[in-house]
Amino acid sequence: MVTQTLLSLNDVTVEFVNQGLRFNAISNINVDITAGETLGLVGESGCGKSTTAKAIIQLPPPTSGNIFFEDIELTRLSNSEMRNVRRHLQIIFQDPISSLNPRRRVKDIVAEPLVISGLKSKSEIERKVTEVLYSVGLDPDSTMDRRPHQFSGGQCQRICIARALIVRPKLIICDEPVSSLDVSVQAQILNLLEDMKGEYALTLMFISHDLAVVKNISDRVAVMYLGKICELASSNDIYDNPLHPYTAGLMATIPTIEPSDGANKRKHQIAGEIPSPLNPPSGCNFRTRCPYAQDKCRQEEPQFRELMNGHFVSCHFPL
């Protein structure tokens, strides 16, 4: 079966300036997302996951590198041209409540992408809003005229999903969409995203620091550390056979009820704190926390290479 690449990031770098010092929030990100798949992006807080998501939708544009959506190079588009592309490229932000305008009614919040895209028929807009609210499990009659503060966090996230779906995009970036929700509500939102993926023929980029969540929803998983992707493979390969010590360390944080797993988890536990991106380590950026680091790790930066079929890793001494 031929798979079509929907989104492609080539050597994407985003630089910021802090107190006069320039640093890379993400560095040389290379990843493709094929149509119809869900790519999980995981890593500790501050590793650059959200920066990657915002770079894709050009908020702000990356400092260097190229981003292709289908055959369109997003980094070369003007603001007006990018606005037209955003109909096909939507994002669900991390905090569902703060990402909704508290002064506006739900029907206006959900309809806004349609209005921006140029749809002027009020009856058609109302029909589409009603339809998408039903699809995300909300009753339009009791929802449309209320404001965000009158809803729970889970309901607000459903409204955010409805706003992203209403223009029928091809790709939705989900930036930690369940991190602020209760566990029971998380399951509901994850199930909803899976249902919407099938109903709307979506491609998803799912960002989270919770590896258990990512495993359940993703086809492939990319692991980020200090602004770089250190491992990329199918979801099963990542969880059954992690090759990078950082990935294995993240796996060790997943709770388990099997006593036999305890020794293996302790073996891969990650010590220390994430280095500052203002002063990253030489060579391998994970070496200061890696239990397997050697002199080569300090002297040379490992190349991101394919060790098995579809399994990429950036490590001199993979597990």
ChimeraX attribute file (.defattr): number of C-alpha atoms within 10 A of each C-alpha:
attribute: neighborCount
match mode: 1-to-1
recipient: residues
	/A:1	3
	/A:2	4
	/A:3	10
	/A:4	12
	/A:5	15
	/A:6	18
	/A:7	21
	/A:8	21
	/A:9	21
	/A:10	15
	/A:11	16
	/A:12	22
	/A:13	24
	/A:14	22
	/A:15	14
	/A:16	13
	/A:17	11
	/A:18	9
	/A:19	5
	/A:20	7
	/A:21	9
	/A:22	12
	/A:23	17
	/A:24	19
	/A:25	21
	/A:26	28
	/A:27	21
	/A:28	17
	/A:29	20
	/A:30	17
	/A:31	16
	/A:32	15
	/A:33	21
	/A:34	16
	/A:35	18
	/A:36	19
	/A:37	20
	/A:38	25
	/A:39	27
	/A:40	27
	/A:41	29
	/A:42	25
	/A:43	24
	/A:44	16
	/A:45	13
	/A:46	16
	/A:47	22
	/A:48	24
	/A:49	28
	/A:50	21
	/A:51	18
	/A:52	25
	/A:53	20
	/A:54	18
	/A:55	21
	/A:56	25
	/A:57	22
	/A:58	17
	/A:59	11
	/A:60	11
	/A:61	19
	/A:62	22
	/A:63	16
	/A:64	15
	/A:65	17
	/A:66	20
	/A:67	27
	/A:68	18
	/A:69	20
	/A:70	14
	/A:71	11
	/A:72	13
	/A:73	15
	/A:74	20
	/A:75	19
	/A:76	13
	/A:77	13
	/A:78	9
	/A:79	10
	/A:80	8
	/A:81	11
	/A:82	18
	/A:83	15
	/A:84	12
	/A:85	17
	/A:86	18
	/A:87	20
	/A:88	16
	/A:89	22
	/A:90	23
	/A:91	24
	/A:92	22
	/A:93	22
	/A:94	19
	/A:95	19
	/A:96	24
	/A:97	21
	/A:98	12
	/A:99	14
	/A:100	22
	/A:101	14
	/A:102	14
	/A:103	11
	/A:104	14
	/A:105	16
	/A:106	25
	/A:107	21
	/A:108	19
	/A:109	21
	/A:110	29
	/A:111	22
	/A:112	18
	/A:113	19
	/A:114	20
	/A:115	14
	/A:116	12
	/A:117	13
	/A:118	9
	/A:119	13
	/A:120	11
	/A:121	11
	/A:122	11
	/A:123	9
	/A:124	12
	/A:125	20
	/A:126	15
	/A:127	11
	/A:128	17
	/A:129	26
	/A:130	21
	/A:131	16
	/A:132	23
	/A:133	25
	/A:134	14
	/A:135	18
	/A:136	21
	/A:137	13
	/A:138	18
	/A:139	13
	/A:140	16
	/A:141	11
	/A:142	8
	/A:143	19
	/A:144	19
	/A:145	12
	/A:146	15
	/A:147	19
	/A:148	23
	/A:149	14
	/A:150	11
	/A:151	14
	/A:152	13
	/A:153	19
	/A:154	21
	/A:155	20
	/A:156	22
	/A:157	27
	/A:158	24
	/A:159	27
	/A:160	24
	/A:161	28
	/A:162	27
	/A:163	27
	/A:164	24
	/A:165	28
	/A:166	20
	/A:167	21
	/A:168	18
	/A:169	19
	/A:170	21
	/A:171	28
	/A:172	22
	/A:173	24
	/A:174	24
	/A:175	22
	/A:176	21
	/A:177	26
	/A:178	26
	/A:179	16
	/A:180	16
	/A:181	17
	/A:182	11
	/A:183	10
	/A:184	9
	/A:185	16
	/A:186	17
	/A:187	14
	/A:188	13
	/A:189	20
	/A:190	17
	/A:191	14
	/A:192	16
	/A:193	20
	/A:194	15
	/A:195	15
	/A:196	17
	/A:197	19
	/A:198	11
	/A:199	10
	/A:200	12
	/A:201	16
	/A:202	22
	/A:203	23
	/A:204	27
	/A:205	22
	/A:206	24
	/A:207	29
	/A:208	24
	/A:209	19
	/A:210	19
	/A:211	21
	/A:212	14
	/A:213	18
	/A:214	22
	/A:215	17
	/A:216	13
	/A:217	20
	/A:218	22
	/A:219	17
	/A:220	23
	/A:221	27
	/A:222	24
	/A:223	25
	/A:224	23
	/A:225	22
	/A:226	24
	/A:227	23
	/A:228	23
	/A:229	26
	/A:230	28
	/A:231	25
	/A:232	29
	/A:233	24
	/A:234	20
	/A:235	21
	/A:236	15
	/A:237	16
	/A:238	22
	/A:239	18
	/A:240	11
	/A:241	14
	/A:242	22
	/A:243	24
	/A:244	23
	/A:245	25
	/A:246	25
	/A:247	26
	/A:248	22
	/A:249	19
	/A:250	22
	/A:251	20
	/A:252	20
	/A:253	16
	/A:254	11
	/A:255	11
	/A:256	11
	/A:257	7
	/A:258	7
	/A:259	7
	/A:260	9
	/A:261	12
	/A:262	13
	/A:263	10
	/A:264	11
	/A:265	19
	/A:266	12
	/A:267	12
	/A:268	20
	/A:269	18
	/A:270	19
	/A:271	11
	/A:272	8
	/A:273	8
	/A:274	17
	/A:275	14
	/A:276	11
	/A:277	17
	/A:278	14
	/A:279	9
	/A:280	16
	/A:281	16
	/A:282	14
	/A:283	15
	/A:284	22
	/A:285	22
	/A:286	23
	/A:287	20
	/A:288	18
	/A:289	17
	/A:290	20
	/A:291	15
	/A:292	13
	/A:293	17
	/A:294	12
	/A:295	9
	/A:296	14
	/A:297	22
	/A:298	17
	/A:299	11
	/A:300	12
	/A:301	16
	/A:302	18
	/A:303	13
	/A:304	17
	/A:305	15
	/A:306	14
	/A:307	12
	/A:308	10
	/A:309	8
	/A:310	12
	/A:311	18
	/A:312	21
	/A:313	24
	/A:314	21
	/A:315	23
	/A:316	18
	/A:317	14
	/A:318	12
	/A:319	11
